């Protein structure tokens, strides 16, 4: 599917996955932590809100590592 045909949610999940891949050389746990930190710093509140909504949507197609990033991001926001 081309980027222009993706929904907003699909695009956000795709972007998070690409960021994860950029940190892959750090190993899985460090890549998840680094991606979570990156999203916390650079994604605006509406992007984070969509990510959190995807966590609550049982039909959302999220890779397990992206789901983990979004979960940690939400937990970090709740703790802040």
N, C-alpha and C positions, 0 to 999 in steps of 0.2 A: 504494500500500500504506500502510495506516495505521501509525503508530508502534507501536501495540500488537501488530501482526502481524509486526514486524521481528524478526529474530534479533539476538542481542547484537552479532555482527559487523556486520550491516547497520546497526544503530543507531549503532555507533561510527564507521563510515565516513560515515554521514549527518551525524553531529555534526561530524566533521572538515570535511566539505564546507560545512556552514553557517558554521563559523568562518572558513574560507577566503573565503566570500562576504562576510562582515563586513569582511574586510581587502581586498576587491577594489579599492577605490579607490586603494590603494597601488601597483597594478600587479601583474602575475602573480608576478614574482620576489620582491618584497617581501611579497606576501600569503602565499606559501609559507613564507618565512623567519619572518614574524610568527606564522603558524599553528603552525609547528614549535616556536617558543619558547613559545607559549601551552600547547601540549600537554605540553611538557617540564615546565612549571611546575605545571600544574593537573590533569593526568590521573594517576590513581594507578597503581602498578606493574602491577596486573592489567589495566587498560585498555591500557597500553602493550604488555604482553605479548600481548594479543589482536591489537593492531595489527600487531605483528611477525609473529605467526603468519599473519595474512592475507597478508603479503608473500610468505611461503613457500608459500602455497596457490595453485596455478595456477588453481583454479576460483573464487577470490575475485573478486567484481565490484567492482573499485576504479576510480574515475575516475583518469585519469593524474595530475592534480594532487594528489589525496589519496594516491596511491601514492608520489609524490615526497615529500610531507610525512612519511609513515610511514618512508620510507627514510632521510631526513635525521634523523628522531627516533632511529631505531635506530643510525645512525652516531654521533650525539651521545652516546647512552648508552654505546656501546662505547668512546668516547674518554674518558668521565668516569671 
